[in-house]
Amino acid sequence: MPNPLIQDRNVEFLLYELLDAEKLCELPMFSEHSRDTFDLFLGSARKVAREQLFPSYRALDLEPPVLTPSGVKVHPQLKQLYPQLVELGILNATRPEEVGGQNLPALINALASAYLMAGNLAVYAYAGLTTGAARLIESFGSDELKREYMQRMYGGEWTGTMALTEPHAGSSLSDVQTRAEPTDAGHYLLRGSKVFISGGDHDV
């Protein structure tokens, strides 16, 4: 099934004719990659987007997540689709091999993500939020936190959330007032409140 939002020829032109992505393989950190590995990853993402995500759009729109006393219940189809994103490797595509990643350039990952978002943003969002949260732990977390969370998140066993919206602030980061303050005991005290938690307490 064709994806009406992204034309393959446009992607190929931008990637290889305009941006000359193959030159990235001359850099030491990407020396193990080639146009073949780029195309393999993009082709896999395109296939998942067109054959799995895009056909699910209407069903998931008609039955959105429901908040219940035991947590957020998602559409059963979403539970089948998310593991396909994990298997694709979109959670750890740009991460180094030492944390289980594929060490792909951000450019290639961005295009793969564009296909997936065009296919079904509601499904892709769970992967995007997880990657973002895992990257924060990878960049700023203690060794203990990294051992506890990174492999489980990049491997798709656990997911991440985003808590941005506050009573006085929607999508404006500059208006966010909630603070996490470290204590001598080694944990943090949160001061503030949140209204919406993207990807929170679900049963995916």
C-alpha positions in Angstrom: 0.0 0.0 0.0 1.5 3.3 -1.0 2.1 6.0 1.7 0.5 9.2 0.3 2.6 11.5 2.5 6.2 10.6 1.4 7.5 10.0 -2.1 10.5 7.7 -2.3 12.1 9.6 -5.1 12.0 12.8 -3.0 13.7 11.0 -0.1 16.4 9.5 -2.4 17.0 13.0 -4.0 17.4 14.7 -0.6 19.5 12.0 0.9 22.0 11.2 -1.9 21.9 14.0 -4.4 21.3 17.1 -2.2 22.8 16.1 1.1 25.3 13.5 -0.2 24.7 11.2 2.8 27.2 8.6 1.5 30.0 11.0 2.6 29.0 10.3 6.2 30.6 6.8 5.7 34.0 8.5 5.4 33.8 9.6 9.0 35.4 7.1 11.5 32.2 6.7 13.5 30.2 5.6 10.5 32.9 3.7 8.6 31.1 0.4 9.0 28.1 1.7 7.2 27.4 2.2 3.5 24.6 3.3 1.2 23.5 -0.4 1.3 23.1 -0.3 5.1 21.3 3.0 4.9 18.9 1.7 2.2 18.3 -1.5 4.1 17.2 0.4 7.2 15.1 2.9 5.3 13.5 0.1 3.3 12.6 -1.8 6.4 11.1 1.3 8.0 9.2 2.1 4.8 7.8 -1.5 4.7 6.6 -1.3 8.3 5.1 2.1 7.8 3.2 1.2 4.7 2.2 -2.4 5.4 1.5 -2.2 9.1 1.2 1.3 10.5 -0.7 3.1 7.8 -3.5 0.4 7.5 -4.0 0.7 11.3 -4.6 4.4 11.4 -8.4 4.4 11.1 -9.0 1.6 13.6 -6.8 3.3 16.2 -8.5 6.7 15.6 -11.9 5.2 16.1 -10.9 3.5 19.4 -8.6 5.9 21.2 -6.9 5.0 24.5 -9.2 4.9 27.6 -8.3 5.9 31.1 -9.4 3.3 33.6 -8.9 2.9 37.4 -6.1 0.4 36.6 -4.3 2.6 34.0 -4.5 3.6 30.3 -5.9 0.9 28.0 -4.8 1.1 24.4 -6.1 -0.5 21.2 -5.2 -4.2 21.0 -3.6 -3.5 17.6 -1.2 -1.1 19.1 0.2 -3.9 21.3 1.0 -5.8 18.1 2.5 -2.9 16.2 4.9 -1.6 18.9 7.0 -4.8 18.9 7.6 -4.3 15.2 9.1 -0.9 15.9 11.3 -2.5 18.5 12.4 -5.2 16.0 13.1 -2.6 13.4 15.6 -1.0 15.8 14.1 2.5 15.7 14.6 2.8 19.5 18.4 2.6 19.3 19.2 3.3 15.7 21.6 6.1 16.4 23.1 4.8 19.6 26.6 3.2 19.7 27.0 -0.5 19.7 28.1 -0.6 23.3 24.6 0.3 24.4 23.0 -2.1 21.9 22.6 0.5 19.1 23.2 0.4 15.3 25.3 3.6 15.2 23.4 5.0 12.3 23.6 8.7 11.4 20.9 10.9 12.8 20.0 11.9 9.2 19.1 8.3 8.3 17.1 7.8 11.5 15.2 11.0 10.9 14.1 9.8 7.5 13.2 6.4 8.8 11.2 8.1 11.6 9.5 10.3 9.0 8.2 7.2 7.2 6.9 5.8 10.5 5.3 9.0 11.6 3.6 9.4 8.2 2.3 5.8 8.6 0.9 6.3 12.1 2.2 9.0 14.4 0.1 7.6 17.3 2.1 4.3 17.3 5.5 5.9 16.6 5.0 8.3 19.5 5.6 5.5 22.0 9.0 4.8 20.4 9.9 8.5 20.1 9.2 9.2 23.8 11.1 6.1 24.9 14.1 7.0 22.9 14.1 10.5 24.3 13.8 9.4 27.9 16.6 6.7 27.4 18.9 9.3 25.8 18.5 11.5 28.9 19.5 8.6 31.2 22.4 7.7 28.9 23.6 11.4 28.9 23.0 12.4 32.5 22.1 9.3 34.6 24.2 7.7 37.2 25.8 4.3 36.4 23.2 2.7 38.6 20.4 4.3 36.6 22.0 3.3 33.3 22.3 -0.3 34.5 18.7 -0.3 35.6 17.0 1.4 32.6 19.0 1.8 29.4 19.0 -1.8 28.2 15.4 -2.3 29.0 14.4 0.9 27.3 16.5 0.6 24.2 15.5 -3.0 24.0 11.8 -2.2 24.1 11.0 -4.0 27.4 10.2 -0.6 29.1 8.9 2.6 27.6 9.4 6.3 28.4 7.1 9.2 28.9 7.1 13.0 28.6 5.6 15.2 31.3 5.6 18.7 29.8 2.1 20.3 30.2 1.5 22.2 33.4 -1.7 24.2 34.5 -0.1 27.4 33.2 2.1 26.0 30.4 1.1 24.0 27.3 3.9 23.2 24.9 6.1 26.2 25.9 9.2 24.9 27.6 10.2 28.4 28.8 7.0 28.6 30.9 7.6 25.3 32.7 8.1 25.8 36.5 8.3 22.3 37.9 11.8 21.6 39.4 13.6 18.5 40.5 15.9 19.4 43.4 18.6 16.9 44.5 18.8 16.0 48.2 21.7 14.8 50.4 20.0 11.4 50.5 20.7 10.9 46.8 17.1 11.3 45.5 15.2 14.3 44.1 12.2 16.3 45.4 9.8 17.4 42.7 8.2 20.8 43.2 5.4 21.6 40.8 2.5 19.8 39.0 1.8 18.3 35.6 -1.5 18.1 33.7 -0.8 15.6 31.0 1.7 12.8 30.8 2.4 11.6 27.2 2.7 7.8 27.1 2.1 7.4 30.8 0.7 4.3 32.7 -0.4 2.4 29.5 -0.6 -1.3 28.8 1.3 -1.4 25.5 
